[in-house]
Amino acid sequence: MSPRLDVLVVDDDPAIRDALRLILEHAGHAVSEAETGDRAIEMLDGRAPDVILLDLNMPGRDGLETLARV
């Protein structure tokens, strides 16, 4: 069995976030979600997930800008 990972899914499309969450939770991972790059940055304050799945095309702070802040 794979180790349990803490995964942050960042995507402005709720259907994509839901699909990824379902797949990852079914695989036994802990999943949290952010709908914007700004929200993801807020959620990372004092926290370091094992994996961040980050959409590149989002309104406001896009994925590359978010990645630079992470």
mmCIF file as Biopython writes it, N, C-alpha, C and O atoms, coordinates in Angstrom:
data_model
#
loop_
_atom_site.group_PDB
_atom_site.id
_atom_site.type_symbol
_atom_site.label_atom_id
_atom_site.label_alt_id
_atom_site.label_comp_id
_atom_site.label_asym_id
_atom_site.label_entity_id
_atom_site.label_seq_id
_atom_site.pdbx_PDB_ins_code
_atom_site.Cartn_x
_atom_site.Cartn_y
_atom_site.Cartn_z
_atom_site.occupancy
_atom_site.B_iso_or_equiv
_atom_site.auth_seq_id
_atom_site.auth_asym_id
_atom_site.pdbx_PDB_model_num
ATOM 1   N N  . MET A ? 1  ? 0.840   -1.184 0.000   1.0 0.0 1  A 1 
ATOM 2   C CA . MET A ? 1  ? 0.000   0.000  0.000   1.0 0.0 1  A 1 
ATOM 3   C C  . MET A ? 1  ? 0.883   1.245  0.000   1.0 0.0 1  A 1 
ATOM 4   O O  . MET A ? 1  ? 1.920   1.281  0.663   1.0 0.0 1  A 1 
ATOM 5   N N  . SER A ? 2  ? 0.461   2.271  -0.755  1.0 0.0 2  A 1 
ATOM 6   C CA . SER A ? 2  ? 1.200   3.532  -0.841  1.0 0.0 2  A 1 
ATOM 7   C C  . SER A ? 2  ? 1.044   4.317  0.447   1.0 0.0 2  A 1 
ATOM 8   O O  . SER A ? 2  ? 0.037   4.184  1.143   1.0 0.0 2  A 1 
ATOM 9   N N  . PRO A ? 3  ? 2.040   5.138  0.768   1.0 0.0 3  A 1 
ATOM 10  C CA . PRO A ? 3  ? 1.887   5.984  1.958   1.0 0.0 3  A 1 
ATOM 11  C C  . PRO A ? 3  ? 0.791   7.025  1.726   1.0 0.0 3  A 1 
ATOM 12  O O  . PRO A ? 3  ? 0.572   7.474  0.600   1.0 0.0 3  A 1 
ATOM 13  N N  . ARG A ? 4  ? 0.122   7.394  2.789   1.0 0.0 4  A 1 
ATOM 14  C CA . ARG A ? 4  ? -0.918  8.421  2.713   1.0 0.0 4  A 1 
ATOM 15  C C  . ARG A ? 4  ? -0.254  9.774  2.502   1.0 0.0 4  A 1 
ATOM 16  O O  . ARG A ? 4  ? 0.662   10.140 3.239   1.0 0.0 4  A 1 
ATOM 17  N N  . LEU A ? 5  ? -0.709  10.513 1.505   1.0 0.0 5  A 1 
ATOM 18  C CA . LEU A ? 5  ? -0.170  11.832 1.204   1.0 0.0 5  A 1 
ATOM 19  C C  . LEU A ? 5  ? -1.184  12.907 1.559   1.0 0.0 5  A 1 
ATOM 20  O O  . LEU A ? 5  ? -2.392  12.673 1.516   1.0 0.0 5  A 1 
ATOM 21  N N  . ASP A ? 6  ? -0.686  14.084 1.911   1.0 0.0 6  A 1 
ATOM 22  C CA . ASP A ? 6  ? -1.500  15.274 2.115   1.0 0.0 6  A 1 
ATOM 23  C C  . ASP A ? 6  ? -1.450  16.047 0.802   1.0 0.0 6  A 1 
ATOM 24  O O  . ASP A ? 6  ? -0.396  16.561 0.426   1.0 0.0 6  A 1 
ATOM 25  N N  . VAL A ? 7  ? -2.589  16.134 0.095   1.0 0.0 7  A 1 
ATOM 26  C CA . VAL A ? 7  ? -2.642  16.723 -1.244  1.0 0.0 7  A 1 
ATOM 27  C C  . VAL A ? 7  ? -3.523  17.965 -1.228  1.0 0.0 7  A 1 
ATOM 28  O O  . VAL A ? 7  ? -4.625  17.951 -0.681  1.0 0.0 7  A 1 
ATOM 29  N N  . LEU A ? 8  ? -3.018  19.053 -1.843  1.0 0.0 8  A 1 
ATOM 30  C CA . LEU A ? 8  ? -3.799  20.269 -2.048  1.0 0.0 8  A 1 
ATOM 31  C C  . LEU A ? 8  ? -4.124  20.365 -3.532  1.0 0.0 8  A 1 
ATOM 32  O O  . LEU A ? 8  ? -3.220  20.402 -4.367  1.0 0.0 8  A 1 
ATOM 33  N N  . VAL A ? 9  ? -5.414  20.406 -3.864  1.0 0.0 9  A 1 
ATOM 34  C CA . VAL A ? 9  ? -5.873  20.550 -5.243  1.0 0.0 9  A 1 
ATOM 35  C C  . VAL A ? 9  ? -6.315  21.998 -5.435  1.0 0.0 9  A 1 
ATOM 36  O O  . VAL A ? 9  ? -7.189  22.488 -4.720  1.0 0.0 9  A 1 
ATOM 37  N N  . VAL A ? 10 ? -5.699  22.682 -6.412  1.0 0.0 10 A 1 
ATOM 38  C CA . VAL A ? 10 ? -6.019  24.083 -6.678  1.0 0.0 10 A 1 
ATOM 39  C C  . VAL A ? 10 ? -6.537  24.188 -8.110  1.0 0.0 10 A 1 
ATOM 40  O O  . VAL A ? 10 ? -5.789  23.995 -9.068  1.0 0.0 10 A 1 
ATOM 41  N N  . ASP A ? 11 ? -7.825  24.495 -8.241  1.0 0.0 11 A 1 
ATOM 42  C CA . ASP A ? 11 ? -8.439  24.616 -9.569  1.0 0.0 11 A 1 
ATOM 43  C C  . ASP A ? 11 ? -9.712  25.435 -9.427  1.0 0.0 11 A 1 
ATOM 44  O O  . ASP A ? 11 ? -10.449 25.280 -8.453  1.0 0.0 11 A 1 
ATOM 45  N N  . ASP A ? 12 ? -9.971  26.303 -10.390 1.0 0.0 12 A 1 
ATOM 46  C CA . ASP A ? 12 ? -11.172 27.131 -10.334 1.0 0.0 12 A 1 
ATOM 47  C C  . ASP A ? 12 ? -12.427 26.369 -10.769 1.0 0.0 12 A 1 
ATOM 48  O O  . ASP A ? 12 ? -13.538 26.860 -10.571 1.0 0.0 12 A 1 
ATOM 49  N N  . ASP A ? 13 ? -12.271 25.198 -11.349 1.0 0.0 13 A 1 
ATOM 50  C CA . ASP A ? 13 ? -13.406 24.400 -11.817 1.0 0.0 13 A 1 
ATOM 51  C C  . ASP A ? 13 ? -13.807 23.400 -10.731 1.0 0.0 13 A 1 
ATOM 52  O O  . ASP A ? 13 ? -13.054 22.470 -10.442 1.0 0.0 13 A 1 
ATOM 53  N N  . PRO A ? 14 ? -14.992 23.584 -10.125 1.0 0.0 14 A 1 
ATOM 54  C CA . PRO A ? 14 ? -15.389 22.687 -9.038  1.0 0.0 14 A 1 
ATOM 55  C C  . PRO A ? 14 ? -15.515 21.225 -9.467  1.0 0.0 14 A 1 
ATOM 56  O O  . PRO A ? 14 ? -15.269 20.327 -8.662  1.0 0.0 14 A 1 
ATOM 57  N N  . ALA A ? 15 ? -15.893 20.972 -10.720 1.0 0.0 15 A 1 
ATOM 58  C CA . ALA A ? 15 ? -16.018 19.581 -11.187 1.0 0.0 15 A 1 
ATOM 59  C C  . ALA A ? 15 ? -14.663 18.892 -11.214 1.0 0.0 15 A 1 
ATOM 60  O O  . ALA A ? 15 ? -14.561 17.713 -10.876 1.0 0.0 15 A 1 
ATOM 61  N N  . ILE A ? 16 ? -13.635 19.605 -11.608 1.0 0.0 16 A 1 
ATOM 62  C CA . ILE A ? 16 ? -12.285 19.026 -11.631 1.0 0.0 16 A 1 
ATOM 63  C C  . ILE A ? 16 ? -11.807 18.785 -10.205 1.0 0.0 16 A 1 
ATOM 64  O O  . ILE A ? 16 ? -11.247 17.730 -9.907  1.0 0.0 16 A 1 
ATOM 65  N N  . ARG A ? 17 ? -12.025 19.758 -9.323  1.0 0.0 17 A 1 
ATOM 66  C CA . ARG A ? 17 ? -11.631 19.571 -7.918  1.0 0.0 17 A 1 
ATOM 67  C C  . ARG A ? 17 ? -12.328 18.355 -7.328  1.0 0.0 17 A 1 
ATOM 68  O O  . ARG A ? 17 ? -11.697 17.542 -6.652  1.0 0.0 17 A 1 
ATOM 69  N N  . ASP A ? 18 ? -13.636 18.228 -7.582  1.0 0.0 18 A 1 
ATOM 70  C CA . ASP A ? 18 ? -14.395 17.092 -7.047  1.0 0.0 18 A 1 
ATOM 71  C C  . ASP A ? 18 ? -13.871 15.763 -7.575  1.0 0.0 18 A 1 
ATOM 72  O O  . ASP A ? 18 ? -13.699 14.811 -6.813  1.0 0.0 18 A 1 
ATOM 73  N N  . ALA A ? 19 ? -13.615 15.698 -8.882  1.0 0.0 19 A 1 
ATOM 74  C CA . ALA A ? 19 ? -13.127 14.451 -9.480  1.0 0.0 19 A 1 
ATOM 75  C C  . ALA A ? 19 ? -11.775 14.057 -8.899  1.0 0.0 19 A 1 
ATOM 76  O O  . ALA A ? 19 ? -11.562 12.897 -8.545  1.0 0.0 19 A 1 
ATOM 77  N N  . LEU A ? 20 ? -10.863 15.018 -8.802  1.0 0.0 20 A 1 
ATOM 78  C CA . LEU A ? 20 ? -9.541  14.715 -8.243  1.0 0.0 20 A 1 
ATOM 79  C C  . LEU A ? 20 ? -9.644  14.306 -6.780  1.0 0.0 20 A 1 
ATOM 80  O O  . LEU A ? 20 ? -8.960  13.385 -6.334  1.0 0.0 20 A 1 
ATOM 81  N N  . ARG A ? 21 ? -10.512 15.004 -6.032  1.0 0.0 21 A 1 
ATOM 82  C CA . ARG A ? 21 ? -10.680 14.664 -4.615  1.0 0.0 21 A 1 
ATOM 83  C C  . ARG A ? 21 ? -11.177 13.234 -4.467  1.0 0.0 21 A 1 
ATOM 84  O O  . ARG A ? 21 ? -10.652 12.472 -3.655  1.0 0.0 21 A 1 
ATOM 85  N N  . LEU A ? 22 ? -12.186 12.867 -5.249  1.0 0.0 22 A 1 
ATOM 86  C CA . LEU A ? 22 ? -12.736 11.505 -5.161  1.0 0.0 22 A 1 
ATOM 87  C C  . LEU A ? 22 ? -11.683 10.448 -5.492  1.0 0.0 22 A 1 
ATOM 88  O O  . LEU A ? 22 ? -11.568 9.444  -4.790  1.0 0.0 22 A 1 
ATOM 89  N N  . ILE A ? 23 ? -10.929 10.669 -6.543  1.0 0.0 23 A 1 
ATOM 90  C CA . ILE A ? 23 ? -9.887  9.710  -6.939  1.0 0.0 23 A 1 
ATOM 91  C C  . ILE A ? 23 ? -8.824  9.596  -5.855  1.0 0.0 23 A 1 
ATOM 92  O O  . ILE A ? 23 ? -8.432  8.493  -5.474  1.0 0.0 23 A 1 
ATOM 93  N N  . LEU A ? 24 ? -8.363  10.735 -5.364  1.0 0.0 24 A 1 
ATOM 94  C CA . LEU A ? 24 ? -7.281  10.729 -4.370  1.0 0.0 24 A 1 
ATOM 95  C C  . LEU A ? 24 ? -7.740  10.169 -3.022  1.0 0.0 24 A 1 
ATOM 96  O O  . LEU A ? 24 ? -7.004  9.422  -2.377  1.0 0.0 24 A 1 
ATOM 97  N N  . GLU A ? 25 ? -8.959  10.529 -2.594  1.0 0.0 25 A 1 
ATOM 98  C CA . GLU A ? 25 ? -9.466  9.981  -1.334  1.0 0.0 25 A 1 
ATOM 99  C C  . GLU A ? 25 ? -9.681  8.476  -1.449  1.0 0.0 25 A 1 
ATOM 100 O O  . GLU A ? 25 ? -9.411  7.736  -0.503  1.0 0.0 25 A 1 
ATOM 101 N N  . HIS A ? 26 ? -10.164 8.024  -2.596  1.0 0.0 26 A 1 
ATOM 102 C CA . HIS A ? 26 ? -10.345 6.582  -2.804  1.0 0.0 26 A 1 
ATOM 103 C C  . HIS A ? 26 ? -9.002  5.848  -2.700  1.0 0.0 26 A 1 
ATOM 104 O O  . HIS A ? 26 ? -8.949  4.695  -2.272  1.0 0.0 26 A 1 
ATOM 105 N N  . ALA A ? 27 ? -7.925  6.526  -3.096  1.0 0.0 27 A 1 
ATOM 106 C CA . ALA A ? 27 ? -6.589  5.939  -3.002  1.0 0.0 27 A 1 
ATOM 107 C C  . ALA A ? 27 ? -6.009  6.069  -1.589  1.0 0.0 27 A 1 
ATOM 108 O O  . ALA A ? 27 ? -4.898  5.607  -1.330  1.0 0.0 27 A 1 
ATOM 109 N N  . GLY A ? 28 ? -6.767  6.702  -0.669  1.0 0.0 28 A 1 
ATOM 110 C CA . GLY A ? 28 ? -6.341  6.775  0.720   1.0 0.0 28 A 1 
ATOM 111 C C  . GLY A ? 28 ? -5.611  8.041  1.118   1.0 0.0 28 A 1 
ATOM 112 O O  . GLY A ? 28 ? -5.018  8.098  2.196   1.0 0.0 28 A 1 
ATOM 113 N N  . HIS A ? 29 ? -5.642  9.055  0.273   1.0 0.0 29 A 1 
ATOM 114 C CA . HIS A ? 29 ? -4.917  10.295 0.565   1.0 0.0 29 A 1 
ATOM 115 C C  . HIS A ? 29 ? -5.843  11.334 1.207   1.0 0.0 29 A 1 
ATOM 116 O O  . HIS A ? 29 ? -7.058  11.309 1.008   1.0 0.0 29 A 1 
ATOM 117 N N  . ALA A ? 30 ? -5.250  12.234 1.970   1.0 0.0 30 A 1 
ATOM 118 C CA . ALA A ? 30 ? -5.974  13.362 2.552   1.0 0.0 30 A 1 
ATOM 119 C C  . ALA A ? 30 ? -5.961  14.494 1.529   1.0 0.0 30 A 1 
ATOM 120 O O  . ALA A ? 30 ? -4.904  14.846 1.005   1.0 0.0 30 A 1 
ATOM 121 N N  . VAL A ? 31 ? -7.124  15.060 1.246   1.0 0.0 31 A 1 
ATOM 122 C CA . VAL A ? 31 ? -7.234  16.068 0.189   1.0 0.0 31 A 1 
ATOM 123 C C  . VAL A ? 31 ? -7.889  17.327 0.730   1.0 0.0 31 A 1 
ATOM 124 O O  . VAL A ? 31 ? -8.903  17.271 1.425   1.0 0.0 31 A 1 
ATOM 125 N N  . SER A ? 32 ? -7.287  18.467 0.398   1.0 0.0 32 A 1 
ATOM 126 C CA . SER A ? 32 ? -7.940  19.750 0.639   1.0 0.0 32 A 1 
ATOM 127 C C  . SER A ? 32 ? -7.989  20.481 -0.702  1.0 0.0 32 A 1 
ATOM 128 O O  . SER A ? 32 ? -7.229  20.172 -1.620  1.0 0.0 32 A 1 
ATOM 129 N N  . GLU A ? 33 ? -8.888  21.446 -0.796  1.0 0.0 33 A 1 
ATOM 130 C CA . GLU A ? 33 ? -9.137  22.111 -2.069  1.0 0.0 33 A 1 
ATOM 131 C C  . GLU A ? 33 ? -9.093  23.627 -1.921  1.0 0.0 33 A 1 
ATOM 132 O O  . GLU A ? 33 ? -9.473  24.179 -0.888  1.0 0.0 33 A 1 
ATOM 133 N N  . ALA A ? 34 ? -8.617  24.290 -2.979  1.0 0.0 34 A 1 
ATOM 134 C CA . ALA A ? 34 ? -8.659  25.747 -3.071  1.0 0.0 34 A 1 
ATOM 135 C C  . ALA A ? 34 ? -9.156  26.104 -4.460  1.0 0.0 34 A 1 
ATOM 136 O O  . ALA A ? 34 ? -8.768  25.484 -5.450  1.0 0.0 34 A 1 
ATOM 137 N N  . GLU A ? 35 ? -10.025 27.115 -4.525  1.0 0.0 35 A 1 
ATOM 138 C CA . GLU A ? 35 ? -10.598 27.505 -5.797  1.0 0.0 35 A 1 
ATOM 139 C C  . GLU A ? 35 ? -9.818  28.615 -6.500  1.0 0.0 35 A 1 
ATOM 140 O O  . GLU A ? 35 ? -10.073 28.904 -7.670  1.0 0.0 35 A 1 
ATOM 141 N N  . THR A ? 36 ? -8.874  29.237 -5.802  1.0 0.0 36 A 1 
ATOM 142 C CA . THR A ? 36 ? -8.051  30.294 -6.400  1.0 0.0 36 A 1 
ATOM 143 C C  . THR A ? 36 ? -6.610  30.162 -5.913  1.0 0.0 36 A 1 
ATOM 144 O O  . THR A ? 36 ? -6.328  29.498 -4.916  1.0 0.0 36 A 1 
ATOM 145 N N  . GLY A ? 37 ? -5.711  30.811 -6.641  1.0 0.0 37 A 1 
ATOM 146 C CA . GLY A ? 37 ? -4.317  30.834 -6.210  1.0 0.0 37 A 1 
ATOM 147 C C  . GLY A ? 37 ? -4.157  31.554 -4.886  1.0 0.0 37 A 1 
ATOM 148 O O  . GLY A ? 37 ? -3.373  31.135 -4.035  1.0 0.0 37 A 1 
ATOM 149 N N  . ASP A ? 38 ? -4.902  32.642 -4.712  1.0 0.0 38 A 1 
ATOM 150 C CA . ASP A ? 38 ? -4.826  33.380 -3.445  1.0 0.0 38 A 1 
ATOM 151 C C  . ASP A ? 38 ? -5.271  32.520 -2.270  1.0 0.0 38 A 1 
ATOM 152 O O  . ASP A ? 38 ? -4.653  32.544 -1.205  1.0 0.0 38 A 1 
ATOM 153 N N  . ARG A ? 39 ? -6.337  31.766 -2.465  1.0 0.0 39 A 1 
ATOM 154 C CA . ARG A ? 39 ? -6.821  30.886 -1.385  1.0 0.0 39 A 1 
ATOM 155 C C  . ARG A ? 39 ? -5.795  29.799 -1.078  1.0 0.0 39 A 1 
ATOM 156 O O  . ARG A ? 39 ? -5.585  29.447 0.082   1.0 0.0 39 A 1 
ATOM 157 N N  . ALA A ? 40 ? -5.159  29.273 -2.116  1.0 0.0 40 A 1 
ATOM 158 C CA . ALA A ? 40 ? -4.128  28.253 -1.905  1.0 0.0 40 A 1 
ATOM 159 C C  . ALA A ? 40 ? -2.993  28.806 -1.065  1.0 0.0 40 A 1 
ATOM 160 O O  . ALA A ? 40 ? -2.512  28.134 -0.152  1.0 0.0 40 A 1 
ATOM 161 N N  . ILE A ? 41 ? -2.560  30.021 -1.362  1.0 0.0 41 A 1 
ATOM 162 C CA . ILE A ? 41 ? -1.472  30.639 -0.601  1.0 0.0 41 A 1 
ATOM 163 C C  . ILE A ? 41 ? -1.886  30.830 0.853   1.0 0.0 41 A 1 
ATOM 164 O O  . ILE A ? 41 ? -1.090  30.590 1.761   1.0 0.0 41 A 1 
ATOM 165 N N  . GLU A ? 42 ? -3.125  31.261 1.080   1.0 0.0 42 A 1 
ATOM 166 C CA . GLU A ? 42 ? -3.633  31.391 2.454   1.0 0.0 42 A 1 
ATOM 167 C C  . GLU A ? 42 ? -3.587  30.045 3.173   1.0 0.0 42 A 1 
ATOM 168 O O  . GLU A ? 42 ? -3.179  29.964 4.331   1.0 0.0 42 A 1 
ATOM 169 N N  . MET A ? 43 ? -4.008  28.989 2.476   1.0 0.0 43 A 1 
ATOM 170 C CA . MET A ? 43 ? -4.059  27.661 3.092   1.0 0.0 43 A 1 
ATOM 171 C C  . MET A ? 43 ? -2.663  27.115 3.401   1.0 0.0 43 A 1 
ATOM 172 O O  . MET A ? 43 ? -2.509  26.268 4.281   1.0 0.0 43 A 1 
ATOM 173 N N  . LEU A ? 44 ? -1.654  27.594 2.686   1.0 0.0 44 A 1 
ATOM 174 C CA . LEU A ? 44 ? -0.299  27.097 2.892   1.0 0.0 44 A 1 
ATOM 175 C C  . LEU A ? 44 ? 0.414   27.769 4.055   1.0 0.0 44 A 1 
ATOM 176 O O  . LEU A ? 44 ? 1.507   27.348 4.436   1.0 0.0 44 A 1 
ATOM 177 N N  . ASP A ? 45 ? -0.183  28.801 4.620   1.0 0.0 45 A 1 
ATOM 178 C CA . ASP A ? 45 ? 0.438   29.490 5.747   1.0 0.0 45 A 1 
ATOM 179 C C  . ASP A ? 45 ? 0.602   28.514 6.907   1.0 0.0 45 A 1 
ATOM 180 O O  . ASP A ? 45 ? -0.386  28.097 7.512   1.0 0.0 45 A 1 
ATOM 181 N N  . GLY A ? 46 ? 1.835   28.152 7.216   1.0 0.0 46 A 1 
ATOM 182 C CA . GLY A ? 46 ? 2.120   27.235 8.308   1.0 0.0 46 A 1 
ATOM 183 C C  . GLY A ? 46 ? 1.860   25.778 7.984   1.0 0.0 46 A 1 
ATOM 184 O O  . GLY A ? 46 ? 1.841   24.939 8.885   1.0 0.0 46 A 1 
ATOM 185 N N  . ARG A ? 47 ? 1.661   25.461 6.716   1.0 0.0 47 A 1 
ATOM 186 C CA . ARG A ? 47 ? 1.330   24.093 6.309   1.0 0.0 47 A 1 
ATOM 187 C C  . ARG A ? 47 ? 2.132   23.731 5.070   1.0 0.0 47 A 1 
ATOM 188 O O  . ARG A ? 47 ? 2.349   24.574 4.200   1.0 0.0 47 A 1 
ATOM 189 N N  . ALA A ? 48 ? 2.564   22.504 4.988   1.0 0.0 48 A 1 
ATOM 190 C CA . ALA A ? 48 ? 3.328   22.042 3.826   1.0 0.0 48 A 1 
ATOM 191 C C  . ALA A ? 48 ? 2.766   20.711 3.339   1.0 0.0 48 A 1 
ATOM 192 O O  . ALA A ? 48 ? 3.182   19.654 3.815   1.0 0.0 48 A 1 
ATOM 193 N N  . PRO A ? 49 ? 1.818   20.750 2.389   1.0 0.0 49 A 1 
ATOM 194 C CA . PRO A ? 49 ? 1.293   19.485 1.865   1.0 0.0 49 A 1 
ATOM 195 C C  . PRO A ? 49 ? 2.389   18.727 1.133   1.0 0.0 49 A 1 
ATOM 196 O O  . PRO A ? 49 ? 3.385   19.315 0.710   1.0 0.0 49 A 1 
ATOM 197 N N  . ASP A ? 50 ? 2.203   17.434 0.988   1.0 0.0 50 A 1 
ATOM 198 C CA . ASP A ? 50 ? 3.173   16.615 0.264   1.0 0.0 50 A 1 
ATOM 199 C C  . ASP A ? 50 ? 3.131   16.887 -1.231  1.0 0.0 50 A 1 
ATOM 200 O O  . ASP A ? 50 ? 4.156   16.837 -1.911  1.0 0.0 50 A 1 
ATOM 201 N N  . VAL A ? 51 ? 1.931   17.176 -1.738  1.0 0.0 51 A 1 
ATOM 202 C CA . VAL A ? 51 ? 1.719   17.374 -3.170  1.0 0.0 51 A 1 
ATOM 203 C C  . VAL A ? 51 ? 0.737   18.515 -3.376  1.0 0.0 51 A 1 
ATOM 204 O O  . VAL A ? 51 ? -0.248  18.635 -2.647  1.0 0.0 51 A 1 
ATOM 205 N N  . ILE A ? 52 ? 1.009   19.363 -4.384  1.0 0.0 52 A 1 
ATOM 206 C CA . ILE A ? 52 ? 0.054   20.385 -4.797  1.0 0.0 52 A 1 
ATOM 207 C C  . ILE A ? 52 ? -0.248  20.149 -6.272  1.0 0.0 52 A 1 
ATOM 208 O O  . ILE A ? 52 ? 0.655   20.166 -7.109  1.0 0.0 52 A 1 
ATOM 209 N N  . LEU A ? 53 ? -1.528  19.929 -6.585  1.0 0.0 53 A 1 
ATOM 210 C CA . LEU A ? 53 ? -1.968  19.838 -7.977  1.0 0.0 53 A 1 
ATOM 211 C C  . LEU A ? 53 ? -2.539  21.208 -8.325  1.0 0.0 53 A 1 
ATOM 212 O O  . LEU A ? 53 ? -3.557  21.626 -7.775  1.0 0.0 53 A 1 
ATOM 213 N N  . LEU A ? 54 ? -1.872  21.900 -9.243  1.0 0.0 54 A 1 
ATOM 214 C CA . LEU A ? 54 ? -2.124  23.320 -9.465  1.0 0.0 54 A 1 
ATOM 215 C C  . LEU A ? 54 ? -2.521  23.582 -10.911 1.0 0.0 54 A 1 
ATOM 216 O O  . LEU A ? 54 ? -1.743  23.322 -11.828 1.0 0.0 54 A 1 
ATOM 217 N N  . ASP A ? 55 ? -3.727  24.095 -11.114 1.0 0.0 55 A 1 
ATOM 218 C CA . ASP A ? 55 ? -4.202  24.498 -12.430 1.0 0.0 55 A 1 
ATOM 219 C C  . ASP A ? 55 ? -3.398  25.720 -12.873 1.0 0.0 55 A 1 
ATOM 220 O O  . ASP A ? 55 ? -3.146  26.619 -12.071 1.0 0.0 55 A 1 
ATOM 221 N N  . LEU A ? 56 ? -2.992  25.758 -14.144 1.0 0.0 56 A 1 
ATOM 222 C CA . LEU A ? 56 ? -2.237  26.906 -14.638 1.0 0.0 56 A 1 
ATOM 223 C C  . LEU A ? 56 ? -3.130  28.057 -15.050 1.0 0.0 56 A 1 
ATOM 224 O O  . LEU A ? 56 ? -2.757  29.217 -14.879 1.0 0.0 56 A 1 
ATOM 225 N N  . ASN A ? 57 ? -4.310  27.760 -15.593 1.0 0.0 57 A 1 
ATOM 226 C CA . ASN A ? 57 ? -5.204  28.806 -16.103 1.0 0.0 57 A 1 
ATOM 227 C C  . ASN A ? 57 ? -6.347  29.050 -15.132 1.0 0.0 57 A 1 
ATOM 228 O O  . ASN A ? 57 ? -7.356  28.345 -15.138 1.0 0.0 57 A 1 
ATOM 229 N N  . MET A ? 58 ? -6.162  30.078 -14.289 1.0 0.0 58 A 1 
ATOM 230 C CA . MET A ? 58 ? -7.195  30.470 -13.338 1.0 0.0 58 A 1 
ATOM 231 C C  . MET A ? 58 ? -7.338  31.978 -13.386 1.0 0.0 58 A 1 
ATOM 232 O O  . MET A ? 58 ? -6.367  32.678 -13.674 1.0 0.0 58 A 1 
ATOM 233 N N  . PRO A ? 59 ? -8.535  32.498 -13.108 1.0 0.0 59 A 1 
ATOM 234 C CA . PRO A ? 59 ? -8.685  33.949 -13.035 1.0 0.0 59 A 1 
ATOM 235 C C  . PRO A ? 59 ? -7.926  34.501 -11.828 1.0 0.0 59 A 1 
ATOM 236 O O  . PRO A ? 59 ? -7.684  33.787 -10.855 1.0 0.0 59 A 1 
ATOM 237 N N  . GLY A ? 60 ? -7.565  35.751 -11.903 1.0 0.0 60 A 1 
ATOM 238 C CA . GLY A ? 60 ? -6.793  36.349 -10.807 1.0 0.0 60 A 1 
ATOM 239 C C  . GLY A ? 60 ? -5.363  35.848 -10.859 1.0 0.0 60 A 1 
ATOM 240 O O  . GLY A ? 60 ? -4.726  35.894 -11.911 1.0 0.0 60 A 1 
ATOM 241 N N  . ARG A ? 61 ? -4.856  35.372 -9.737  1.0 0.0 61 A 1 
ATOM 242 C CA . ARG A ? 61 ? -3.494  34.837 -9.677  1.0 0.0 61 A 1 
ATOM 243 C C  . ARG A ? 61 ? -3.485  33.480 -10.363 1.0 0.0 61 A 1 
ATOM 244 O O  . ARG A ? 61 ? -4.093  32.528 -9.874  1.0 0.0 61 A 1 
ATOM 245 N N  . ASP A ? 62 ? -2.791  33.392 -11.503 1.0 0.0 62 A 1 
ATOM 246 C CA . ASP A ? 62 ? -2.776  32.120 -12.234 1.0 0.0 62 A 1 
ATOM 247 C C  . ASP A ? 62 ? -1.832  31.119 -11.574 1.0 0.0 62 A 1 
ATOM 248 O O  . ASP A ? 62 ? -1.188  31.425 -10.570 1.0 0.0 62 A 1 
ATOM 249 N N  . GLY A ? 63 ? -1.759  29.941 -12.141 1.0 0.0 63 A 1 
ATOM 250 C CA . GLY A ? 63 ? -0.968  28.873 -11.545 1.0 0.0 63 A 1 
ATOM 251 C C  . GLY A ? 63 ? 0.517   29.178 -11.459 1.0 0.0 63 A 1 
ATOM 252 O O  . GLY A ? 63 ? 1.162   28.832 -10.470 1.0 0.0 63 A 1 
ATOM 253 N N  . LEU A ? 64 ? 1.071   29.826 -12.487 1.0 0.0 64 A 1 
ATOM 254 C CA . LEU A ? 64 ? 2.502   30.146 -12.447 1.0 0.0 64 A 1 
ATOM 255 C C  . LEU A ? 64 ? 2.814   31.196 -11.383 1.0 0.0 64 A 1 
ATOM 256 O O  . LEU A ? 64 ? 3.836   31.105 -10.703 1.0 0.0 64 A 1 
ATOM 257 N N  . GLU A ? 65 ? 1.938   32.192 -11.237 1.0 0.0 65 A 1 
ATOM 258 C CA . GLU A ? 65 ? 2.129   33.182 -10.172 1.0 0.0 65 A 1 
ATOM 259 C C  . GLU A ? 65 ? 1.999   32.533 -8.805  1.0 0.0 65 A 1 
ATOM 260 O O  . GLU A ? 65 ? 2.748   32.860 -7.884  1.0 0.0 65 A 1 
ATOM 261 N N  . THR A ? 66 ? 1.060   31.623 -8.671  1.0 0.0 66 A 1 
ATOM 262 C CA . THR A ? 66 ? 0.880   30.898 -7.412  1.0 0.0 66 A 1 
ATOM 263 C C  . THR A ? 66 ? 2.105   30.048 -7.116  1.0 0.0 66 A 1 
ATOM 264 O O  . THR A ? 66 ? 2.597   30.028 -5.988  1.0 0.0 66 A 1 
ATOM 265 N N  . LEU A ? 67 ? 2.591   29.352 -8.122  1.0 0.0 67 A 1 
ATOM 266 C CA . LEU A ? 67 ? 3.777   28.516 -7.944  1.0 0.0 67 A 1 
ATOM 267 C C  . LEU A ? 67 ? 4.975   29.349 -7.494  1.0 0.0 67 A 1 
ATOM 268 O O  . LEU A ? 67 ? 5.740   28.915 -6.633  1.0 0.0 67 A 1 
ATOM 269 N N  . ALA A ? 68 ? 5.142   30.519 -8.057  1.0 0.0 68 A 1 
ATOM 270 C CA . ALA A ? 68 ? 6.260   31.395 -7.659  1.0 0.0 68 A 1 
ATOM 271 C C  . ALA A ? 68 ? 6.156   31.785 -6.190  1.0 0.0 68 A 1 
ATOM 272 O O  . ALA A ? 68 ? 7.177   31.915 -5.514  1.0 0.0 68 A 1 
ATOM 273 N N  . ARG A ? 69 ? 4.942   31.972 -5.688  1.0 0.0 69 A 1 
ATOM 274 C CA . ARG A ? 69 ? 4.736   32.319 -4.270  1.0 0.0 69 A 1 
ATOM 275 C C  . ARG A ? 69 ? 4.938   31.117 -3.357  1.0 0.0 69 A 1 
ATOM 276 O O  . ARG A ? 69 ? 5.355   31.266 -2.208  1.0 0.0 69 A 1 
ATOM 277 N N  . VAL A ? 70 ? 4.642   29.930 -3.868  1.0 0.0 70 A 1 
ATOM 278 C CA . VAL A ? 70 ? 4.794   28.717 -3.067  1.0 0.0 70 A 1 
ATOM 279 C C  . VAL A ? 70 ? 6.263   28.441 -2.904  1.0 0.0 70 A 1 
ATOM 280 O O  . VAL A ? 70 ? 6.640   27.461 -2.261  1.0 0.0 70 A 1 
#
